[in-house]
Amino acid sequence: MKKSIAVVAIVVMAVCATAAFAGGSTPTCNTKYPIVLAHGMGASAQILGIIDYWNDIPGALRDKGAKVYITSVNGMDSTANKAASWKSQFLNIKAVTGAAKLNVIGHSHGTIYTRYAISNLGLSSYVASHTSIAGPHRGSAVADVVLGVIPNPCQALVGATLDFVYAFVFGDKNPSSLQNGKDLVRSYMINTFNPNTPNKSGIYYQSWAGKIKTMAIDARNWYFLITWPILKYYEGDNDGLVSVTSAKWGTFRGVIEGAWYSAGVDHLNMVDQPFGITPGFDAPEQFVSLVSELKSKGY
């Protein structure tokens, strides 16, 4: 009897040790196809070489068994240029993994240049799903207002100044800040970009939006105090940079607004920034949930 108990104890210890070694996580995110993350405008995968754009999200996904790859393009550039740069990285990831297809998850402008690459640069047959997090699919009134405020003769100067900053501070290669802004004007996105960038059959498109509920947002993202009311006036509910209406693309999965007592979930909170603290919302958990769903759908 004692020997049997000892054997059982050893087996239990071995199982526990194995679980601990594996991180104790059930592989709910080991999708059929690898995950590719595409960042938004004004940033890179690693900002200034020290801040990870996606913060704790990639680690949370990998802990649950996902194969995650992170792409990085110019922070400020035209949609077409970003798409071309992203395409080469996409194909490299595909070659390295040997996967027939990849799952794309984009945030902000990352949802737009990836759509361009998929629809117009021949990647559609290699994409299983396209997930959009706070994507400006119908443009943003912020871009309209900014370009409307800057007189036409001064726009080139402002663009050149931003190009200098993004080239020498952030490491962009031949950026085009002015064109980046023009590419996100509502009239262009609605009347030109979308008609020429249709969804491709065989790809599952889904999207989420964020929402700031009150002006009492925390001081870490103070700049949304300026942009939120602008968007509220022109487009209604928004996350400080993208309206709920603009963020809807493919199968719309809903609006994320955090705990009832919170000010809401802003554009950066959606990707676990800053510092991964948003009352009532856990970005890594949200991404684990959506990738787990992709797995359940066979992607």
C-alpha positions in Angstrom: 0.0 0.0 0.0 2.8 2.4 1.0 4.6 1.6 -2.2 1.5 2.4 -4.3 1.1 5.7 -2.5 4.7 6.5 -3.2 4.3 5.7 -6.9 1.2 7.9 -7.2 3.1 10.7 -5.4 6.0 10.4 -7.8 3.6 10.5 -10.8 1.8 13.6 -9.5 5.1 15.3 -8.8 6.2 14.6 -12.3 3.0 15.9 -13.8 3.3 19.1 -11.7 6.9 19.6 -12.7 6.0 19.2 -16.4 3.2 21.8 -16.0 5.5 24.2 -14.2 8.2 23.8 -16.9 5.6 24.6 -19.6 4.5 27.7 -17.7 1.3 26.1 -16.4 -0.6 27.4 -19.4 -3.1 25.6 -21.6 -2.2 26.1 -25.2 -5.4 27.8 -26.2 -3.7 30.1 -28.7 -1.8 27.5 -30.8 -3.6 28.5 -34.0 -3.2 26.6 -37.2 -1.5 29.6 -38.8 1.0 31.9 -37.1 0.1 35.4 -35.9 1.5 38.5 -37.4 1.2 41.8 -35.5 1.2 45.1 -37.4 1.6 48.4 -35.5 0.0 51.8 -36.1 1.0 55.3 -37.3 3.7 57.3 -35.6 5.5 54.4 -34.0 7.5 51.2 -34.7 7.6 47.8 -33.2 10.0 49.1 -30.6 9.7 52.8 -30.0 13.0 54.6 -29.5 14.5 51.2 -29.0 13.1 50.8 -25.5 9.3 50.7 -25.6 7.6 47.6 -27.0 4.6 48.8 -29.0 2.6 45.7 -28.0 3.8 45.7 -24.4 2.8 42.4 -22.7 0.5 41.1 -25.5 3.1 39.0 -27.5 4.3 37.3 -24.3 0.7 36.5 -23.2 0.0 34.9 -26.6 3.2 32.9 -26.6 2.5 31.7 -23.1 -0.7 30.2 -24.5 1.0 28.5 -27.4 0.8 31.1 -30.2 3.5 31.6 -32.7 3.8 35.4 -32.8 5.8 37.5 -35.3 6.1 41.3 -35.0 6.5 43.5 -38.1 7.8 47.1 -38.2 7.4 49.8 -40.8 8.0 53.5 -41.0 6.1 55.4 -38.3 5.1 58.1 -40.8 4.7 57.2 -44.4 2.1 56.7 -47.1 -0.2 53.7 -46.8 1.3 52.3 -50.1 4.9 52.6 -48.9 4.1 51.0 -45.6 2.2 48.2 -47.3 5.2 47.4 -49.6 7.6 47.3 -46.6 5.1 45.1 -44.7 4.7 42.8 -47.6 8.3 41.8 -47.7 8.3 41.1 -44.0 5.1 39.1 -44.3 6.6 36.9 -47.1 9.8 36.4 -45.0 7.8 35.2 -42.0 5.8 32.9 -44.3 9.1 31.5 -45.7 10.7 31.1 -42.3 7.6 29.3 -40.7 6.7 27.3 -43.8 3.1 28.1 -43.1 0.6 28.1 -46.0 -1.2 31.2 -44.5 -0.8 33.7 -41.7 -3.3 35.4 -39.3 -2.9 39.2 -39.4 -3.7 41.4 -36.4 -3.4 45.2 -37.0 -3.8 48.2 -34.8 -4.7 51.7 -36.0 -3.0 52.4 -39.4 -1.7 48.8 -39.2 -5.1 47.7 -40.2 -5.1 49.9 -43.2 -1.7 49.2 -44.8 -2.1 45.5 -44.2 -5.5 45.6 -46.0 -3.8 47.4 -48.9 -1.1 44.7 -49.1 -3.6 41.9 -48.9 -5.9 43.3 -51.5 -3.5 45.1 -53.9 -0.1 43.5 -53.5 -1.0 39.9 -54.1 -1.1 38.5 -50.5 -4.7 37.5 -50.3 -4.1 33.8 -50.9 -1.7 33.7 -48.0 -3.9 35.3 -45.4 -6.3 33.3 -43.2 -7.8 36.1 -41.2 -7.5 39.9 -40.7 -8.3 41.3 -37.3 -8.7 45.1 -36.9 -8.1 46.8 -33.6 -9.2 50.5 -33.7 -8.6 50.8 -37.4 -9.5 54.1 -39.2 -11.3 52.3 -42.1 -13.3 55.4 -42.9 -10.6 57.9 -42.0 -10.5 60.2 -39.0 -11.8 63.7 -38.5 -8.6 64.4 -36.6 -6.7 64.1 -40.0 -9.3 66.4 -41.6 -9.0 69.0 -38.9 -5.2 69.0 -38.7 -4.7 69.3 -42.5 -7.5 71.9 -42.6 -5.9 74.0 -39.9 -2.4 74.0 -41.5 -2.4 76.4 -44.5 -1.6 74.7 -47.8 1.7 76.7 -48.3 2.8 75.5 -44.8 1.9 71.9 -45.1 5.1 70.9 -47.0 7.2 72.6 -44.3 5.3 70.9 -41.5 5.6 67.6 -43.3 9.4 68.1 -43.8 9.9 68.9 -40.2 8.1 65.8 -39.1 10.1 63.7 -41.6 13.3 65.0 -40.1 12.1 64.0 -36.6 11.0 60.6 -37.6 14.2 59.9 -39.7 16.7 61.1 -37.1 15.0 60.4 -33.9 12.8 57.4 -34.6 14.9 55.8 -37.4 12.3 56.0 -40.3 13.8 55.6 -43.7 12.6 58.2 -46.2 9.4 58.9 -44.3 6.5 60.9 -45.8 4.5 62.4 -42.9 2.3 64.7 -44.9 1.2 61.9 -47.2 0.5 59.7 -44.1 -1.9 62.4 -42.9 -3.6 62.8 -46.3 -4.1 59.1 -46.6 -6.3 59.1 -43.5 -8.6 62.0 -44.4 -12.2 60.7 -44.4 -13.0 61.7 -48.0 -10.0 59.8 -49.3 -10.6 56.7 -47.2 -14.3 56.5 -48.1 -14.3 57.5 -51.7 -11.0 56.3 -53.0 -9.2 53.8 -50.7 -12.0 51.5 -49.7 -13.5 51.1 -53.2 -10.0 50.2 -54.5 -9.2 48.0 -51.5 -12.0 45.5 -51.3 -12.1 42.6 -48.9 -10.9 39.3 -50.5 -13.0 36.2 -50.4 -11.7 33.3 -48.3 -10.4 35.7 -45.6 -12.1 36.2 -42.2 -12.3 39.9 -41.4 -13.2 41.1 -37.9 -12.9 44.3 -35.9 -13.1 45.9 -32.5 -13.4 49.6 -31.4 -12.4 51.4 -28.3 -14.4 54.2 -26.6 -13.5 57.0 -24.2 -16.6 57.7 -22.1 -15.8 61.0 -20.4 -13.2 63.8 -20.6 -11.8 62.6 -17.2 -9.2 60.5 -18.9 -5.9 59.9 -17.1 -3.1 62.3 -17.5 -0.8 59.7 -19.2 -2.7 60.3 -22.5 -3.5 64.0 -22.0 -3.4 64.6 -25.8 -6.7 62.8 -26.2 -8.3 65.7 -24.2 -7.8 67.6 -27.5 -8.7 65.0 -30.1 -11.6 63.3 -28.3 -14.0 66.2 -28.4 -13.1 66.9 -32.0 -14.0 63.4 -33.0 -17.0 63.4 -30.7 -18.4 66.4 -32.6 -17.8 65.1 -36.1 -18.1 61.3 -35.7 -19.6 60.5 -32.3 -18.2 57.9 -29.9 -14.4 57.4 -30.3 -11.2 56.3 -28.7 -9.4 59.6 -29.1 -8.1 59.0 -32.6 -10.6 56.7 -34.3 -14.4 56.7 -34.1 -16.5 53.6 -33.4 -18.1 54.0 -36.8 -14.8 54.2 -38.6 -13.4 51.2 -36.7 -16.1 48.8 -37.9 -14.8 46.5 -40.7 -15.9 42.9 -41.6 -17.6 41.2 -38.7 -17.8 43.9 -36.0 -17.1 42.3 -32.6 -18.0 45.2 -30.4 -16.9 48.3 -28.5 -14.4 48.0 -25.6 -15.0 50.7 -22.9 -13.6 49.2 -19.7 -15.1 49.2 -16.2 -18.3 51.3 -15.5 -16.3 53.5 -13.2 -13.5 54.1 -15.7 -13.1 56.9 -18.2 -13.1 54.3 -21.0 -10.6 52.6 -23.2 -8.5 54.9 -25.5 -6.6 54.3 -28.7 -3.4 53.3 -26.9 -5.1 51.3 -24.1 -6.3 48.9 -26.8 -2.7 47.7 -27.2 -1.7 47.7 -23.6 -0.3 51.2 -23.5 0.8 53.0 -21.5 2.1 50.7 -18.8 -0.6 48.1 -19.3 -3.0 49.7 -16.8 -6.6 50.3 -17.9 -9.4 49.9 -15.3 -11.7 47.1 -16.3 -9.8 46.1 -19.4 -6.9 43.7 -19.8 -5.4 44.0 -23.3 -3.3 40.8 -23.2 -6.4 38.9 -22.0 -8.4 40.4 -24.9 -5.8 39.3 -27.4 -5.6 35.8 -25.9 -9.4 35.6 -26.2 -9.5 36.7 -29.8 -6.6 34.4 -30.8 -8.3 31.5 -29.0 -11.4 32.2 -31.1 -9.3 32.2 -34.3 -8.0 28.8 -33.2 -11.6 27.5 -32.6 -12.6 28.7 -36.1 -9.8 26.7 -37.6 -7.4 29.6 -38.4 
